[in-house]
Amino acid sequence: MRTIVLCAVACLAACASNTGVVPMGGGLHMIAKQAATGFPGLGNLKAEAIQEAALYCSKQGKPFMVESTSETQPPYVLGNYPRAEVHFRCEAK
């Protein structure tokens, strides 16, 4: 029984997605994070995406600027899992 539960948890964790930094042109970038299930809610998805964006700009030695954010809305069923998206720029100094 324990093995079945561990396999189920591993499969669900594998379904979570993170796009990483995606260039969108004109200096605009996007990061999207999605949970594997609807159970945890949005939680820290947005904060994690913003932190990843800030780190990306920091590595380039440029200030970070959020252009926009969006999140999915409940109910989290039938594939509408919690998802957060951050559009940002790494501004020139």
PDB file of N, CA, C and O in Angstrom, chain B, residues numbered from 101:
ATOM      1  N   MET B 101       0.830  -1.190   0.000  1.00  0.00           N
ATOM      2  CA  MET B 101       0.000   0.000   0.000  1.00  0.00           C
ATOM      3  C   MET B 101       0.879   1.260   0.000  1.00  0.00           C
ATOM      4  O   MET B 101       0.611   2.215  -0.729  1.00  0.00           O
ATOM      5  N   ARG B 102       1.921   1.245   0.821  1.00  0.00           N
ATOM      6  CA  ARG B 102       2.814   2.396   0.910  1.00  0.00           C
ATOM      7  C   ARG B 102       3.466   2.680  -0.448  1.00  0.00           C
ATOM      8  O   ARG B 102       3.633   3.840  -0.826  1.00  0.00           O
ATOM      9  N   THR B 103       3.831   1.635  -1.169  1.00  0.00           N
ATOM     10  CA  THR B 103       4.455   1.797  -2.476  1.00  0.00           C
ATOM     11  C   THR B 103       3.496   2.461  -3.460  1.00  0.00           C
ATOM     12  O   THR B 103       3.908   3.308  -4.253  1.00  0.00           O
ATOM     13  N   ILE B 104       2.229   2.084  -3.414  1.00  0.00           N
ATOM     14  CA  ILE B 104       1.235   2.672  -4.317  1.00  0.00           C
ATOM     15  C   ILE B 104       1.083   4.158  -4.032  1.00  0.00           C
ATOM     16  O   ILE B 104       1.010   4.967  -4.957  1.00  0.00           O
ATOM     17  N   VAL B 105       1.037   4.517  -2.760  1.00  0.00           N
ATOM     18  CA  VAL B 105       0.905   5.925  -2.379  1.00  0.00           C
ATOM     19  C   VAL B 105       2.122   6.712  -2.838  1.00  0.00           C
ATOM     20  O   VAL B 105       1.975   7.809  -3.377  1.00  0.00           O
ATOM     21  N   LEU B 106       3.316   6.179  -2.635  1.00  0.00           N
ATOM     22  CA  LEU B 106       4.540   6.868  -3.059  1.00  0.00           C
ATOM     23  C   LEU B 106       4.587   7.034  -4.570  1.00  0.00           C
ATOM     24  O   LEU B 106       5.020   8.076  -5.062  1.00  0.00           O
ATOM     25  N   CYS B 107       4.153   6.037  -5.303  1.00  0.00           N
ATOM     26  CA  CYS B 107       4.126   6.136  -6.769  1.00  0.00           C
ATOM     27  C   CYS B 107       3.128   7.199  -7.220  1.00  0.00           C
ATOM     28  O   CYS B 107       3.408   7.965  -8.143  1.00  0.00           O
ATOM     29  N   ALA B 108       1.973   7.247  -6.576  1.00  0.00           N
ATOM     30  CA  ALA B 108       0.961   8.249  -6.930  1.00  0.00           C
ATOM     31  C   ALA B 108       1.477   9.660  -6.670  1.00  0.00           C
ATOM     32  O   ALA B 108       1.278  10.557  -7.490  1.00  0.00           O
ATOM     33  N   VAL B 109       2.140   9.860  -5.530  1.00  0.00           N
ATOM     34  CA  VAL B 109       2.690  11.174  -5.201  1.00  0.00           C
ATOM     35  C   VAL B 109       3.771  11.556  -6.204  1.00  0.00           C
ATOM     36  O   VAL B 109       3.827  12.705  -6.642  1.00  0.00           O
ATOM     37  N   ALA B 110       4.621  10.621  -6.569  1.00  0.00           N
ATOM     38  CA  ALA B 110       5.684  10.900  -7.536  1.00  0.00           C
ATOM     39  C   ALA B 110       5.106  11.264  -8.898  1.00  0.00           C
ATOM     40  O   ALA B 110       5.616  12.165  -9.564  1.00  0.00           O
ATOM     41  N   CYS B 111       4.060  10.583  -9.315  1.00  0.00           N
ATOM     42  CA  CYS B 111       3.432  10.887 -10.607  1.00  0.00           C
ATOM     43  C   CYS B 111       2.813  12.278 -10.597  1.00  0.00           C
ATOM     44  O   CYS B 111       2.938  13.019 -11.572  1.00  0.00           O
ATOM     45  N   LEU B 112       2.150  12.637  -9.506  1.00  0.00           N
ATOM     46  CA  LEU B 112       1.537  13.955  -9.419  1.00  0.00           C
ATOM     47  C   LEU B 112       2.582  15.050  -9.385  1.00  0.00           C
ATOM     48  O   LEU B 112       2.402  16.099 -10.003  1.00  0.00           O
ATOM     49  N   ALA B 113       3.664  14.822  -8.675  1.00  0.00           N
ATOM     50  CA  ALA B 113       4.730  15.822  -8.606  1.00  0.00           C
ATOM     51  C   ALA B 113       5.362  16.028  -9.979  1.00  0.00           C
ATOM     52  O   ALA B 113       5.791  17.133 -10.308  1.00  0.00           O
ATOM     53  N   ALA B 114       5.417  14.986 -10.762  1.00  0.00           N
ATOM     54  CA  ALA B 114       6.015  15.088 -12.089  1.00  0.00           C
ATOM     55  C   ALA B 114       5.153  15.917 -13.032  1.00  0.00           C
ATOM     56  O   ALA B 114       5.649  16.388 -14.056  1.00  0.00           O
ATOM     57  N   CYS B 115       3.891  16.105 -12.718  1.00  0.00           N
ATOM     58  CA  CYS B 115       2.983  16.846 -13.590  1.00  0.00           C
ATOM     59  C   CYS B 115       3.073  18.351 -13.381  1.00  0.00           C
ATOM     60  O   CYS B 115       2.550  19.113 -14.194  1.00  0.00           O
ATOM     61  N   ALA B 116       3.723  18.794 -12.314  1.00  0.00           N
ATOM     62  CA  ALA B 116       3.890  20.232 -12.102  1.00  0.00           C
ATOM     63  C   ALA B 116       4.765  20.766 -13.215  1.00  0.00           C
ATOM     64  O   ALA B 116       5.648  20.063 -13.706  1.00  0.00           O
ATOM     65  N   SER B 117       4.526  22.006 -13.617  1.00  0.00           N
ATOM     66  CA  SER B 117       5.336  22.538 -14.709  1.00  0.00           C
ATOM     67  C   SER B 117       5.877  23.914 -14.380  1.00  0.00           C
ATOM     68  O   SER B 117       5.280  24.687 -13.632  1.00  0.00           O
ATOM     69  N   ASN B 118       7.028  24.188 -14.964  1.00  0.00           N
ATOM     70  CA  ASN B 118       7.696  25.470 -14.826  1.00  0.00           C
ATOM     71  C   ASN B 118       8.336  25.756 -16.174  1.00  0.00           C
ATOM     72  O   ASN B 118       9.161  24.976 -16.652  1.00  0.00           O
ATOM     73  N   THR B 119       7.964  26.859 -16.783  1.00  0.00           N
ATOM     74  CA  THR B 119       8.492  27.168 -18.112  1.00  0.00           C
ATOM     75  C   THR B 119       9.935  27.632 -18.088  1.00  0.00           C
ATOM     76  O   THR B 119      10.637  27.540 -19.095  1.00  0.00           O
ATOM     77  N   GLY B 120      10.383  28.133 -16.939  1.00  0.00           N
ATOM     78  CA  GLY B 120      11.663  28.815 -16.925  1.00  0.00           C
ATOM     79  C   GLY B 120      11.462  30.169 -17.576  1.00  0.00           C
ATOM     80  O   GLY B 120      10.327  30.563 -17.840  1.00  0.00           O
ATOM     81  N   VAL B 121      12.540  30.887 -17.839  1.00  0.00           N
ATOM     82  CA  VAL B 121      12.438  32.214 -18.451  1.00  0.00           C
ATOM     83  C   VAL B 121      12.249  32.054 -19.953  1.00  0.00           C
ATOM     84  O   VAL B 121      13.041  31.395 -20.626  1.00  0.00           O
ATOM     85  N   VAL B 122      11.183  32.672 -20.469  1.00  0.00           N
ATOM     86  CA  VAL B 122      10.870  32.606 -21.897  1.00  0.00           C
ATOM     87  C   VAL B 122      10.930  34.025 -22.473  1.00  0.00           C
ATOM     88  O   VAL B 122      10.121  34.870 -22.091  1.00  0.00           O
ATOM     89  N   PRO B 123      11.876  34.307 -23.390  1.00  0.00           N
ATOM     90  CA  PRO B 123      11.921  35.629 -24.022  1.00  0.00           C
ATOM     91  C   PRO B 123      10.686  35.828 -24.908  1.00  0.00           C
ATOM     92  O   PRO B 123      10.278  34.923 -25.635  1.00  0.00           O
ATOM     93  N   MET B 124      10.105  37.021 -24.835  1.00  0.00           N
ATOM     94  CA  MET B 124       8.902  37.312 -25.619  1.00  0.00           C
ATOM     95  C   MET B 124       9.134  38.437 -26.617  1.00  0.00           C
ATOM     96  O   MET B 124       8.202  38.849 -27.308  1.00  0.00           O
ATOM     97  N   GLY B 125      10.354  38.938 -26.702  1.00  0.00           N
ATOM     98  CA  GLY B 125      10.672  40.011 -27.641  1.00  0.00           C
ATOM     99  C   GLY B 125      10.542  41.374 -27.006  1.00  0.00           C
ATOM    100  O   GLY B 125       9.786  41.561 -26.052  1.00  0.00           O
ATOM    101  N   GLY B 126      11.282  42.325 -27.540  1.00  0.00           N
ATOM    102  CA  GLY B 126      11.228  43.691 -27.037  1.00  0.00           C
ATOM    103  C   GLY B 126      11.690  43.830 -25.602  1.00  0.00           C
ATOM    104  O   GLY B 126      11.298  44.773 -24.914  1.00  0.00           O
ATOM    105  N   GLY B 127      12.522  42.901 -25.135  1.00  0.00           N
ATOM    106  CA  GLY B 127      13.018  42.944 -23.760  1.00  0.00           C
ATOM    107  C   GLY B 127      12.063  42.359 -22.733  1.00  0.00           C
ATOM    108  O   GLY B 127      12.377  42.329 -21.543  1.00  0.00           O
ATOM    109  N   LEU B 128      10.904  41.895 -23.174  1.00  0.00           N
ATOM    110  CA  LEU B 128       9.918  41.303 -22.270  1.00  0.00           C
ATOM    111  C   LEU B 128      10.179  39.806 -22.133  1.00  0.00           C
ATOM    112  O   LEU B 128      10.504  39.124 -23.105  1.00  0.00           O
ATOM    113  N   HIS B 129      10.028  39.305 -20.888  1.00  0.00           N
ATOM    114  CA  HIS B 129      10.209  37.888 -20.589  1.00  0.00           C
ATOM    115  C   HIS B 129       8.991  37.389 -19.814  1.00  0.00           C
ATOM    116  O   HIS B 129       8.223  38.180 -19.267  1.00  0.00           O
ATOM    117  N   MET B 130       8.827  36.067 -19.776  1.00  0.00           N
ATOM    118  CA  MET B 130       7.713  35.469 -19.059  1.00  0.00           C
ATOM    119  C   MET B 130       8.179  34.217 -18.329  1.00  0.00           C
ATOM    120  O   MET B 130       9.024  33.468 -18.819  1.00  0.00           O
ATOM    121  N   ILE B 131       7.612  34.007 -17.151  1.00  0.00           N
ATOM    122  CA  ILE B 131       7.792  32.768 -16.393  1.00  0.00           C
ATOM    123  C   ILE B 131       6.400  32.317 -15.984  1.00  0.00           C
ATOM    124  O   ILE B 131       5.602  33.119 -15.499  1.00  0.00           O
ATOM    125  N   ALA B 132       6.104  31.024 -16.179  1.00  0.00           N
ATOM    126  CA  ALA B 132       4.834  30.458 -15.731  1.00  0.00           C
ATOM    127  C   ALA B 132       5.116  29.238 -14.875  1.00  0.00           C
ATOM    128  O   ALA B 132       5.985  28.426 -15.194  1.00  0.00           O
ATOM    129  N   LYS B 133       4.373  29.118 -13.787  1.00  0.00           N
ATOM    130  CA  LYS B 133       4.483  27.960 -12.898  1.00  0.00           C
ATOM    131  C   LYS B 133       3.091  27.406 -12.680  1.00  0.00           C
ATOM    132  O   LYS B 133       2.144  28.160 -12.457  1.00  0.00           O
ATOM    133  N   GLN B 134       2.964  26.074 -12.746  1.00  0.00           N
ATOM    134  CA  GLN B 134       1.679  25.424 -12.528  1.00  0.00           C
ATOM    135  C   GLN B 134       1.840  24.288 -11.540  1.00  0.00           C
ATOM    136  O   GLN B 134       2.811  23.533 -11.602  1.00  0.00           O
ATOM    137  N   ALA B 135       0.886  24.165 -10.625  1.00  0.00           N
ATOM    138  CA  ALA B 135       0.894  23.088  -9.642  1.00  0.00           C
ATOM    139  C   ALA B 135       0.458  21.787 -10.310  1.00  0.00           C
ATOM    140  O   ALA B 135      -0.183  21.801 -11.361  1.00  0.00           O
ATOM    141  N   ALA B 136       0.810  20.669  -9.691  1.00  0.00           N
ATOM    142  CA  ALA B 136       0.467  19.357 -10.236  1.00  0.00           C
ATOM    143  C   ALA B 136      -0.990  18.997  -9.994  1.00  0.00           C
ATOM    144  O   ALA B 136      -1.569  18.205 -10.738  1.00  0.00           O
ATOM    145  N   THR B 137      -1.581  19.572  -8.960  1.00  0.00           N
ATOM    146  CA  THR B 137      -2.985  19.292  -8.631  1.00  0.00           C
ATOM    147  C   THR B 137      -3.642  20.581  -8.179  1.00  0.00           C
ATOM    148  O   THR B 137      -2.981  21.612  -8.055  1.00  0.00           O
ATOM    149  N   GLY B 138      -4.931  20.525  -7.934  1.00  0.00           N
ATOM    150  CA  GLY B 138      -5.651  21.681  -7.429  1.00  0.00           C
ATOM    151  C   GLY B 138      -5.666  21.773  -5.930  1.00  0.00           C
ATOM    152  O   GLY B 138      -6.177  22.748  -5.379  1.00  0.00           O
ATOM    153  N   PHE B 139      -5.117  20.780  -5.248  1.00  0.00           N
ATOM    154  CA  PHE B 139      -5.201  20.749  -3.789  1.00  0.00           C
ATOM    155  C   PHE B 139      -4.435  21.851  -3.077  1.00  0.00           C
ATOM    156  O   PHE B 139      -4.963  22.429  -2.127  1.00  0.00           O
ATOM    157  N   PRO B 140      -3.201  22.171  -3.497  1.00  0.00           N
ATOM    158  CA  PRO B 140      -2.475  23.180  -2.726  1.00  0.00           C
ATOM    159  C   PRO B 140      -2.930  24.614  -2.975  1.00  0.00           C
ATOM    160  O   PRO B 140      -2.539  25.507  -2.225  1.00  0.00           O
ATOM    161  N   GLY B 141      -3.730  24.862  -3.987  1.00  0.00           N
ATOM    162  CA  GLY B 141      -4.097  26.229  -4.317  1.00  0.00           C
ATOM    163  C   GLY B 141      -2.904  26.943  -4.923  1.00  0.00           C
ATOM    164  O   GLY B 141      -1.908  26.310  -5.272  1.00  0.00           O
ATOM    165  N   LEU B 142      -3.001  28.256  -5.050  1.00  0.00           N
ATOM    166  CA  LEU B 142      -1.910  29.016  -5.661  1.00  0.00           C
ATOM    167  C   LEU B 142      -0.667  29.047  -4.801  1.00  0.00           C
ATOM    168  O   LEU B 142       0.451  29.087  -5.315  1.00  0.00           O
ATOM    169  N   GLY B 143      -0.857  29.029  -3.485  1.00  0.00           N
ATOM    170  CA  GLY B 143       0.281  28.979  -2.581  1.00  0.00           C
ATOM    171  C   GLY B 143       1.371  29.953  -2.950  1.00  0.00           C
ATOM    172  O   GLY B 143       1.132  31.154  -3.081  1.00  0.00           O
ATOM    173  N   ASN B 144       2.560  29.436  -3.115  1.00  0.00           N
ATOM    174  CA  ASN B 144       3.726  30.275  -3.382  1.00  0.00           C
ATOM    175  C   ASN B 144       4.110  30.336  -4.852  1.00  0.00           C
ATOM    176  O   ASN B 144       5.191  30.827  -5.179  1.00  0.00           O
ATOM    177  N   LEU B 145       3.255  29.850  -5.751  1.00  0.00           N
ATOM    178  CA  LEU B 145       3.626  29.815  -7.170  1.00  0.00           C
ATOM    179  C   LEU B 145       4.031  31.184  -7.699  1.00  0.00           C
ATOM    180  O   LEU B 145       5.054  31.314  -8.371  1.00  0.00           O
ATOM    181  N   LYS B 146       3.239  32.197  -7.402  1.00  0.00           N
ATOM    182  CA  LYS B 146       3.532  33.548  -7.899  1.00  0.00           C
ATOM    183  C   LYS B 146       4.829  34.068  -7.297  1.00  0.00           C
ATOM    184  O   LYS B 146       5.659  34.637  -8.006  1.00  0.00           O
ATOM    185  N   ALA B 147       5.008  33.876  -5.995  1.00  0.00           N
ATOM    186  CA  ALA B 147       6.236  34.332  -5.338  1.00  0.00           C
ATOM    187  C   ALA B 147       7.455  33.624  -5.910  1.00  0.00           C
ATOM    188  O   ALA B 147       8.493  34.254  -6.111  1.00  0.00           O
ATOM    189  N   GLU B 148       7.348  32.330  -6.176  1.00  0.00           N
ATOM    190  CA  GLU B 148       8.466  31.586  -6.751  1.00  0.00           C
ATOM    191  C   GLU B 148       8.806  32.099  -8.149  1.00  0.00           C
ATOM    192  O   GLU B 148       9.980  32.220  -8.501  1.00  0.00           O
ATOM    193  N   ALA B 149       7.784  32.399  -8.938  1.00  0.00           N
ATOM    194  CA  ALA B 149       8.017  32.914 -10.291  1.00  0.00           C
ATOM    195  C   ALA B 149       8.702  34.283 -10.239  1.00  0.00           C
ATOM    196  O   ALA B 149       9.619  34.553 -11.015  1.00  0.00           O
ATOM    197  N   ILE B 150       8.258  35.134  -9.333  1.00  0.00           N
ATOM    198  CA  ILE B 150       8.868  36.459  -9.189  1.00  0.00           C
ATOM    199  C   ILE B 150      10.315  36.335  -8.723  1.00  0.00           C
ATOM    200  O   ILE B 150      11.189  37.047  -9.219  1.00  0.00           O
ATOM    201  N   GLN B 151      10.575  35.436  -7.773  1.00  0.00           N
ATOM    202  CA  GLN B 151      11.945  35.231  -7.298  1.00  0.00           C
ATOM    203  C   GLN B 151      12.840  34.731  -8.430  1.00  0.00           C
ATOM    204  O   GLN B 151      13.984  35.168  -8.552  1.00  0.00           O
ATOM    205  N   GLU B 152      12.331  33.823  -9.254  1.00  0.00           N
ATOM    206  CA  GLU B 152      13.108  33.300 -10.379  1.00  0.00           C
ATOM    207  C   GLU B 152      13.411  34.407 -11.388  1.00  0.00           C
ATOM    208  O   GLU B 152      14.515  34.474 -11.930  1.00  0.00           O
ATOM    209  N   ALA B 153      12.437  35.266 -11.635  1.00  0.00           N
ATOM    210  CA  ALA B 153      12.631  36.388 -12.560  1.00  0.00           C
ATOM    211  C   ALA B 153      13.669  37.363 -12.010  1.00  0.00           C
ATOM    212  O   ALA B 153      14.546  37.818 -12.744  1.00  0.00           O
ATOM    213  N   ALA B 154      13.571  37.680 -10.730  1.00  0.00           N
ATOM    214  CA  ALA B 154      14.520  38.602 -10.102  1.00  0.00           C
ATOM    215  C   ALA B 154      15.939  38.031 -10.157  1.00  0.00           C
ATOM    216  O   ALA B 154      16.894  38.768 -10.402  1.00  0.00           O
ATOM    217  N   LEU B 155      16.075  36.747  -9.933  1.00  0.00           N
ATOM    218  CA  LEU B 155      17.386  36.095  -9.985  1.00  0.00           C
ATOM    219  C   LEU B 155      17.947  36.145 -11.409  1.00  0.00           C
ATOM    220  O   LEU B 155      19.138  36.388 -11.604  1.00  0.00           O
ATOM    221  N   TYR B 156      17.093  35.917 -12.389  1.00  0.00           N
ATOM    222  CA  TYR B 156      17.501  35.980 -13.802  1.00  0.00           C
ATOM    223  C   TYR B 156      18.093  37.351 -14.129  1.00  0.00           C
ATOM    224  O   TYR B 156      19.161  37.444 -14.735  1.00  0.00           O
ATOM    225  N   CYS B 157      17.393  38.415 -13.723  1.00  0.00           N
ATOM    226  CA  CYS B 157      17.882  39.777 -13.987  1.00  0.00           C
ATOM    227  C   CYS B 157      19.143  40.080 -13.183  1.00  0.00           C
ATOM    228  O   CYS B 157      20.068  40.725 -13.678  1.00  0.00           O
ATOM    229  N   SER B 158      19.168  39.616 -11.958  1.00  0.00           N
ATOM    230  CA  SER B 158      20.321  39.836 -11.083  1.00  0.00           C
ATOM    231  C   SER B 158      21.588  39.233 -11.689  1.00  0.00           C
ATOM    232  O   SER B 158      22.661  39.832 -11.610  1.00  0.00           O
ATOM    233  N   LYS B 159      21.467  38.066 -12.285  1.00  0.00           N
ATOM    234  CA  LYS B 159      22.623  37.409 -12.910  1.00  0.00           C
ATOM    235  C   LYS B 159      23.141  38.211 -14.107  1.00  0.00           C
ATOM    236  O   LYS B 159      24.304  38.085 -14.490  1.00  0.00           O
ATOM    237  N   GLN B 160      22.269  39.034 -14.690  1.00  0.00           N
ATOM    238  CA  GLN B 160      22.675  39.890 -15.800  1.00  0.00           C
ATOM    239  C   GLN B 160      23.146  41.252 -15.304  1.00  0.00           C
ATOM    240  O   GLN B 160      23.579  42.091 -16.094  1.00  0.00           O
ATOM    241  N   GLY B 161      23.060  41.470 -13.993  1.00  0.00           N
ATOM    242  CA  GLY B 161      23.462  42.748 -13.418  1.00  0.00           C
ATOM    243  C   GLY B 161      22.497  43.870 -13.735  1.00  0.00           C
ATOM    244  O   GLY B 161      22.885  45.037 -13.766  1.00  0.00           O
ATOM    245  N   LYS B 162      21.233  43.522 -13.971  1.00  0.00           N
ATOM    246  CA  LYS B 162      20.225  44.520 -14.332  1.00  0.00           C
ATOM    247  C   LYS B 162      19.082  44.521 -13.311  1.00  0.00           C
ATOM    248  O   LYS B 162      18.762  43.481 -12.734  1.00  0.00           O
ATOM    249  N   PRO B 163      18.475  45.678 -13.092  1.00  0.00           N
ATOM    250  CA  PRO B 163      17.313  45.742 -12.205  1.00  0.00           C
ATOM    251  C   PRO B 163      16.121  45.000 -12.806  1.00  0.00           C
ATOM    252  O   PRO B 163      15.969  44.915 -14.025  1.00  0.00           O
ATOM    253  N   PHE B 164      15.297  44.476 -11.936  1.00  0.00           N
ATOM    254  CA  PHE B 164      14.131  43.675 -12.300  1.00  0.00           C
ATOM    255  C   PHE B 164      12.873  44.532 -12.236  1.00  0.00           C
ATOM    256  O   PHE B 164      12.688  45.297 -11.289  1.00  0.00           O
ATOM    257  N   MET B 165      12.005  44.406 -13.246  1.00  0.00           N
ATOM    258  CA  MET B 165      10.771  45.199 -13.294  1.00  0.00           C
ATOM    259  C   MET B 165       9.609  44.306 -13.722  1.00  0.00           C
ATOM    260  O   MET B 165       9.625  43.751 -14.821  1.00  0.00           O
ATOM    261  N   VAL B 166       8.599  44.165 -12.858  1.00  0.00           N
ATOM    262  CA  VAL B 166       7.408  43.380 -13.195  1.00  0.00           C
ATOM    263  C   VAL B 166       6.517  44.205 -14.112  1.00  0.00           C
ATOM    264  O   VAL B 166       6.185  45.348 -13.799  1.00  0.00           O
ATOM    265  N   GLU B 167       6.134  43.628 -15.237  1.00  0.00           N
ATOM    266  CA  GLU B 167       5.203  44.279 -16.161  1.00  0.00           C
ATOM    267  C   GLU B 167       3.770  43.905 -15.810  1.00  0.00           C
ATOM    268  O   GLU B 167       2.898  44.771 -15.746  1.00  0.00           O
ATOM    269  N   SER B 168       3.519  42.587 -15.577  1.00  0.00           N
ATOM    270  CA  SER B 168       2.178  42.132 -15.228  1.00  0.00           C
ATOM    271  C   SER B 168       2.248  40.735 -14.614  1.00  0.00           C
ATOM    272  O   SER B 168       3.233  40.017 -14.785  1.00  0.00           O
ATOM    273  N   THR B 169       1.198  40.366 -13.904  1.00  0.00           N
ATOM    274  CA  THR B 169       1.071  39.021 -13.347  1.00  0.00           C
ATOM    275  C   THR B 169      -0.358  38.549 -13.582  1.00  0.00           C
ATOM    276  O   THR B 169      -1.274  39.358 -13.734  1.00  0.00           O
ATOM    277  N   SER B 170      -0.539  37.232 -13.610  1.00  0.00           N
ATOM    278  CA  SER B 170      -1.878  36.664 -13.706  1.00  0.00           C
ATOM    279  C   SER B 170      -1.895  35.306 -13.014  1.00  0.00           C
ATOM    280  O   SER B 170      -0.873  34.628 -12.919  1.00  0.00           O
ATOM    281  N   GLU B 171      -3.062  34.928 -12.538  1.00  0.00           N
ATOM    282  CA  GLU B 171      -3.245  33.650 -11.859  1.00  0.00           C
ATOM    283  C   GLU B 171      -4.552  33.020 -12.337  1.00  0.00           C
ATOM    284  O   GLU B 171      -5.493  33.724 -12.704  1.00  0.00           O
ATOM    285  N   THR B 172      -4.598  31.693 -12.328  1.00  0.00           N
ATOM    286  CA  THR B 172      -5.859  31.020 -12.631  1.00  0.00           C
ATOM    287  C   THR B 172      -6.811  31.210 -11.458  1.00  0.00           C
ATOM    288  O   THR B 172      -6.381  31.465 -10.333  1.00  0.00           O
ATOM    289  N   GLN B 173      -8.092  31.086 -11.728  1.00  0.00           N
ATOM    290  CA  GLN B 173      -9.107  31.248 -10.695  1.00  0.00           C
ATOM    291  C   GLN B 173      -9.750  29.907 -10.381  1.00  0.00           C
ATOM    292  O   GLN B 173      -9.890  29.067 -11.271  1.00  0.00           O
ATOM    293  N   PRO B 174     -10.150  29.690  -9.112  1.00  0.00           N
ATOM    294  CA  PRO B 174     -10.838  28.452  -8.766  1.00  0.00           C
ATOM    295  C   PRO B 174     -12.187  28.376  -9.465  1.00  0.00           C
ATOM    296  O   PRO B 174     -12.679  29.409  -9.920  1.00  0.00           O
ATOM    297  N   PRO B 175     -12.798  27.230  -9.571  1.00  0.00           N
ATOM    298  CA  PRO B 175     -12.410  25.968  -8.947  1.00  0.00           C
ATOM    299  C   PRO B 175     -11.274  25.293  -9.722  1.00  0.00           C
ATOM    300  O   PRO B 175     -11.197  25.380 -10.948  1.00  0.00           O
ATOM    301  N   TYR B 176     -10.399  24.621  -8.976  1.00  0.00           N
ATOM    302  CA  TYR B 176      -9.257  23.934  -9.561  1.00  0.00           C
ATOM    303  C   TYR B 176      -9.627  22.480  -9.829  1.00  0.00           C
ATOM    304  O   TYR B 176      -9.291  21.589  -9.049  1.00  0.00           O
ATOM    305  N   VAL B 177     -10.322  22.252 -10.940  1.00  0.00           N
ATOM    306  CA  VAL B 177     -10.752  20.909 -11.331  1.00  0.00           C
ATOM    307  C   VAL B 177     -10.572  20.741 -12.837  1.00  0.00           C
ATOM    308  O   VAL B 177     -10.435  21.720 -13.569  1.00  0.00           O
ATOM    309  N   LEU B 178     -10.575  19.508 -13.280  1.00  0.00           N
ATOM    310  CA  LEU B 178     -10.517  19.173 -14.702  1.00  0.00           C
ATOM    311  C   LEU B 178      -9.385  19.884 -15.457  1.00  0.00           C
ATOM    312  O   LEU B 178      -9.599  20.441 -16.533  1.00  0.00           O
ATOM    313  N   GLY B 179      -8.196  19.855 -14.884  1.00  0.00           N
ATOM    314  CA  GLY B 179      -7.031  20.429 -15.544  1.00  0.00           C
ATOM    315  C   GLY B 179      -6.830  21.912 -15.296  1.00  0.00           C
ATOM    316  O   GLY B 179      -5.798  22.457 -15.688  1.00  0.00           O
ATOM    317  N   ASN B 180      -7.772  22.582 -14.663  1.00  0.00           N
ATOM    318  CA  ASN B 180      -7.587  23.998 -14.310  1.00  0.00           C
ATOM    319  C   ASN B 180      -6.845  24.050 -12.980  1.00  0.00           C
ATOM    320  O   ASN B 180      -7.417  24.390 -11.945  1.00  0.00           O
ATOM    321  N   TYR B 181      -5.573  23.710 -13.029  1.00  0.00           N
ATOM    322  CA  TYR B 181      -4.769  23.693 -11.809  1.00  0.00           C
ATOM    323  C   TYR B 181      -4.222  25.081 -11.534  1.00  0.00           C
ATOM    324  O   TYR B 181      -4.138  25.909 -12.442  1.00  0.00           O
ATOM    325  N   PRO B 182      -3.847  25.343 -10.286  1.00  0.00           N
ATOM    326  CA  PRO B 182      -3.278  26.655  -9.960  1.00  0.00           C
ATOM    327  C   PRO B 182      -2.081  26.961 -10.858  1.00  0.00           C
ATOM    328  O   PRO B 182      -1.176  26.141 -11.014  1.00  0.00           O
ATOM    329  N   ARG B 183      -2.097  28.151 -11.441  1.00  0.00           N
ATOM    330  CA  ARG B 183      -1.030  28.573 -12.347  1.00  0.00           C
ATOM    331  C   ARG B 183      -0.804  30.067 -12.155  1.00  0.00           C
ATOM    332  O   ARG B 183      -1.753  30.846 -12.062  1.00  0.00           O
ATOM    333  N   ALA B 184       0.450  30.448 -12.097  1.00  0.00           N
ATOM    334  CA  ALA B 184       0.809  31.864 -11.987  1.00  0.00           C
ATOM    335  C   ALA B 184       1.762  32.204 -13.120  1.00  0.00           C
ATOM    336  O   ALA B 184       2.643  31.418 -13.469  1.00  0.00           O
ATOM    337  N   GLU B 185       1.572  33.376 -13.684  1.00  0.00           N
ATOM    338  CA  GLU B 185       2.401  33.847 -14.793  1.00  0.00           C
ATOM    339  C   GLU B 185       2.924  35.238 -14.458  1.00  0.00           C
ATOM    340  O   GLU B 185       2.180  36.087 -13.968  1.00  0.00           O
ATOM    341  N   VAL B 186       4.200  35.465 -14.725  1.00  0.00           N
ATOM    342  CA  VAL B 186       4.815  36.779 -14.477  1.00  0.00           C
ATOM    343  C   VAL B 186       5.486  37.246 -15.757  1.00  0.00           C
ATOM    344  O   VAL B 186       6.318  36.536 -16.322  1.00  0.00           O
ATOM    345  N   HIS B 187       5.129  38.432 -16.212  1.00  0.00           N
ATOM    346  CA  HIS B 187       5.793  39.090 -17.345  1.00  0.00           C
ATOM    347  C   HIS B 187       6.702  40.170 -16.763  1.00  0.00           C
ATOM    348  O   HIS B 187       6.271  40.962 -15.923  1.00  0.00           O
ATOM    349  N   PHE B 188       7.954  40.202 -17.207  1.00  0.00           N
ATOM    350  CA  PHE B 188       8.920  41.125 -16.603  1.00  0.00           C
ATOM    351  C   PHE B 188       9.968  41.574 -17.599  1.00  0.00           C
ATOM    352  O   PHE B 188      10.100  41.029 -18.695  1.00  0.00           O
ATOM    353  N   ARG B 189      10.706  42.586 -17.180  1.00  0.00           N
ATOM    354  CA  ARG B 189      11.838  43.109 -17.958  1.00  0.00           C
ATOM    355  C   ARG B 189      13.064  43.204 -17.047  1.00  0.00           C
ATOM    356  O   ARG B 189      12.951  43.395 -15.836  1.00  0.00           O
ATOM    357  N   CYS B 190      14.212  43.067 -17.655  1.00  0.00           N
ATOM    358  CA  CYS B 190      15.478  43.344 -16.996  1.00  0.00           C
ATOM    359  C   CYS B 190      15.930  44.692 -17.559  1.00  0.00           C
ATOM    360  O   CYS B 190      16.481  44.759 -18.658  1.00  0.00           O
ATOM    361  N   GLU B 191      15.698  45.745 -16.812  1.00  0.00           N
ATOM    362  CA  GLU B 191      15.954  47.107 -17.292  1.00  0.00           C
ATOM    363  C   GLU B 191      17.455  47.400 -17.363  1.00  0.00           C
ATOM    364  O   GLU B 191      18.232  46.940 -16.527  1.00  0.00           O
ATOM    365  N   ALA B 192      17.831  48.153 -18.352  1.00  0.00           N
ATOM    366  CA  ALA B 192      19.217  48.601 -18.449  1.00  0.00           C
ATOM    367  C   ALA B 192      19.466  49.678 -17.401  1.00  0.00           C
ATOM    368  O   ALA B 192      18.590  50.495 -17.118  1.00  0.00           O
ATOM    369  N   LYS B 193      20.662  49.675 -16.830  1.00  0.00           N
ATOM    370  CA  LYS B 193      20.983  50.676 -15.806  1.00  0.00           C
ATOM    371  C   LYS B 193      21.266  52.010 -16.434  1.00  0.00           C
ATOM    372  O   LYS B 193      21.556  52.976 -15.728  1.00  0.00           O
TER     373      LYS B 193
END
